[in-house]
Amino acid sequence: MNATDRDLVVPDVITLIPALRGYARALTRNPVDADDLVQETLTKALASIDGFRPGTKLRAWLFTIMRNTFYNTSVKRRRENTGAEDCVSGEVSVPATQETTLLHNEVMRAIDKLPENFREMLILVVMLGERYEDAAVICNCAVGTVKSRVNRARQMVIDMVGHEPVMPVSSAKRPAQQAQRSA
């Protein structure tokens, strides 16, 4: 990649930071860890920007870097014993009183209970609005696998919640993506 291409790609990287933050928060489930993951992803991406091929999808390239970084970090953290994950200090002391918040919390708990591969696909496609094809590239699997996992994940959430919830959808979802999914 020459210097001109590099100068054109960097502003595009900056515009994708909100999407990277959303994906990072979905992966880590912790805002502080999510910010660290975004920073590490951007550092790695900018250090290896010459490895990006112009004409390919920058978003998928960045999400792949983030996903690989997250899993590599997860493997390292499993070896470390830093404390109890179910510590009381991390819980909210006053429960939510609004029905919408309760439903949202119920759905998010159900999503958190999903097996990792199903949860990841549901988050990428349903919550972040990624196209099936892009999610397949990010996760290095077939498009059919993505569709199957999203469908199964939706059904598992419905089974856990006891009714069909209204799933949160990314505001970045484009009408073309919505039409593609309904077909």
Solvent accessible surface area in square Angstrom, and as a share of the most:
residue,aa,sasa,rsa
1,M,59,0.26
2,N,89,0.46
3,A,62,0.48
4,T,88,0.51
5,D,41,0.21
6,R,80,0.29
7,D,99,0.51
8,L,119,0.59
9,V,13,0.08
10,V,51,0.29
11,P,70,0.44
12,D,73,0.38
13,V,3,0.02
14,I,103,0.52
15,T,99,0.58
16,L,29,0.14
17,I,37,0.19
18,P,92,0.58
19,A,19,0.15
20,L,0,0.00
21,R,114,0.42
22,G,28,0.26
23,Y,1,0.00
24,A,0,0.00
25,R,115,0.42
26,A,20,0.15
27,L,16,0.08
28,T,29,0.17
29,R,119,0.43
30,N,59,0.30
31,P,79,0.50
32,V,104,0.60
33,D,38,0.19
34,A,0,0.00
35,D,64,0.33
36,D,77,0.40
37,L,11,0.06
38,V,6,0.04
39,Q,122,0.54
40,E,74,0.33
41,T,0,0.00
42,L,28,0.14
43,T,84,0.49
44,K,82,0.35
45,A,0,0.00
46,L,83,0.41
47,A,89,0.69
48,S,53,0.34
49,I,9,0.05
50,D,80,0.42
51,G,55,0.53
52,F,9,0.04
53,R,172,0.63
54,P,74,0.47
55,G,86,0.82
56,T,61,0.35
57,K,109,0.46
58,L,20,0.10
59,R,56,0.20
60,A,5,0.04
61,W,56,0.20
62,L,0,0.00
63,F,0,0.00
64,T,40,0.23
65,I,28,0.14
66,M,0,0.00
67,R,47,0.17
68,N,73,0.37
69,T,3,0.02
70,F,35,0.15
71,Y,50,0.19
72,N,85,0.44
73,T,37,0.22
74,S,20,0.13
75,V,66,0.38
76,K,128,0.54
77,R,121,0.44
78,R,172,0.63
79,R,188,0.69
80,E,103,0.46
81,N,148,0.76
82,T,127,0.74
83,G,51,0.49
84,A,74,0.57
85,E,181,0.81
86,D,117,0.61
87,C,70,0.42
88,V,120,0.69
89,S,100,0.64
90,G,70,0.67
91,E,117,0.53
92,V,127,0.73
93,S,107,0.69
94,V,107,0.62
95,P,106,0.66
96,A,36,0.28
97,T,122,0.71
98,Q,123,0.55
99,E,146,0.65
100,T,108,0.63
101,T,47,0.27
102,L,87,0.43
103,L,55,0.27
104,H,93,0.41
105,N,56,0.29
106,E,58,0.26
107,V,3,0.02
108,M,54,0.24
109,R,135,0.49
110,A,5,0.04
111,I,1,0.00
112,D,56,0.29
113,K,146,0.62
114,L,5,0.03
115,P,66,0.41
116,E,66,0.30
117,N,60,0.31
118,F,31,0.13
119,R,29,0.10
120,E,8,0.03
121,M,1,0.00
122,L,0,0.00
123,I,8,0.04
124,L,0,0.00
125,V,0,0.00
126,V,6,0.04
127,M,34,0.15
128,L,23,0.11
129,G,4,0.04
130,E,4,0.02
131,R,68,0.25
132,Y,23,0.09
133,E,59,0.26
134,D,14,0.07
135,A,0,0.00
136,A,7,0.06
137,V,98,0.56
138,I,2,0.01
139,C,11,0.07
140,N,138,0.71
141,C,39,0.24
142,A,64,0.50
143,V,52,0.30
144,G,48,0.46
145,T,41,0.24
146,V,0,0.00
147,K,100,0.42
148,S,39,0.25
149,R,63,0.23
150,V,1,0.01
151,N,99,0.51
152,R,138,0.50
153,A,0,0.00
154,R,87,0.32
155,Q,93,0.41
156,M,53,0.24
157,V,1,0.01
158,I,41,0.21
159,D,97,0.50
160,M,83,0.37
161,V,13,0.08
162,G,63,0.60
163,H,90,0.40
164,E,136,0.61
165,P,11,0.07
166,V,130,0.75
167,M,32,0.14
168,P,56,0.35
169,V,81,0.46
170,S,25,0.16
171,S,123,0.79
172,A,59,0.45
173,K,35,0.15
174,R,128,0.47
175,P,107,0.67
176,A,77,0.60
177,Q,8,0.03
178,Q,95,0.42
179,A,63,0.49
180,Q,62,0.27
181,R,44,0.16
182,S,97,0.63
183,A,121,0.94
